[in-house]
Amino acid sequence: MSVDELNTPVPYQLHISDDLLNVTKQKLRLARFPDEQTDVGDDDWSQGAKVKVVKRLAEYWANGYDWRAEEARINAEFKQFKVKVDIPGYGPQVLHYAHQTSARPDAIPLLFVQGWPGSFLEARKIIEPLTNPPDASDQAFHVIVPSIPGFGPGDAPQKSGFGPQLTAHGFRKLMVDVLGYERFVTQGGDWGSMITRGMALMYPQNVRACHHNFFPCRPPPWYKAPLTIGRLILSPYLYTTREMDSIKNMQYWQKEQDGYMRIQATRPQSLGFGLGDSPIGLLGWLVEKFHEWMDVAHYEMPDDELLTFVMMHWMQGATPGFRYYKMAFAEEGEASIKESFGKYLNTPIGLSHFPREIMMPPYDWVSSVANEQFRREHDKGGHFAAVECPEALVQDLRDWFSSETVKGAMESDI
């Protein structure tokens, strides 16, 4: 498939070569597994992915999982395209995206942006109810789901420096210059939260409202918000139970779970030699994240769903997804992750708070850097809201983006 002309979409269908599929099965059957220590319980994931879980999944991947059937379903469910855009400060980059339009004349353009270790398939359960709600009184959307370059079928950047800020520039080009949506709203978790926040900071004339299910901000400086810091100091007495649980989730992630981020942000290529060549290695690396970051008491990924998510990173050898972390932490500028969550965003935002989310700070931390106008707390769900709790997320998006606040923002002149 040739993608030559700028801003000219070309229809695309996902396809992984027979050669890669055959080699994958060979590697799976030749894998060597670590041993579990005898005093580590079956439900104890503190050393990482459980051997018995990875063995079971590897056996199914090699002998039962049908990628071709899954590939056909994905191509039937998503209208996919690729397009070359010229990104300010970088140059030409090919973007992959899915674009599902609604028949409703009042539909709002909604940009849904994924995270890691997800892919555009995170939108799989929500794209149909958002574009074609069964109740005419529910808000409808034109849904655009791009792949972060290097994730899934998204072409990996060939030059260094491509992080969330450049992604934000690229996705704005997609929305405005390619698809013609001058005003739109966004939804993001994980990297998607950072990318869409960056878009709103740089392009408030286009991004009229945001929704997040992940919001990694810090407490404000004491001299800017002494009451917020006082409340933090007295948090055992002044925070709500949900806020205290959120603090515990963040502290646990920082203490026990952020090792993946440190190595991906420093030596992604070294990691890629192992995990980009070993399907067992990549499976173990990712299955632990899905287990730890999901609310597994209420949702456990079916094997086919989990392996399809792994395939989205295996198809390019995983390294581009790892490298994105290094590029992200090296970026400079107002929409870089170093700076964007320290700036106040006037664009109205809504938040959905799922109890097992790893980054959702107390209310007053958020309000110090964002114009928060909607928040809804849920009693179940984790980091992958669109996968774990699609009905809840869809309802929040309908309610927030149909609000008078968002209607006013969509109509106002900036």
Helices and strands as residue ranges (DSSP letters): E 10-12, H 18-29, H 51-63, H 67-77, E 80-87, E 91-100, E 108-113, G 120-123, H 127-131, E 141-146, H 164-172, I 173-178, E 184-188, H 191-202, E 207-212, H 226-233, H 235-238, H 241-252, I 253-257, H 259-264, H 268-275, H 279-293, H 303-314, H 319-330, G 340-342, E 345-353, H 363-367, E 370-377, H 385-388, H 390-401, H 404-411
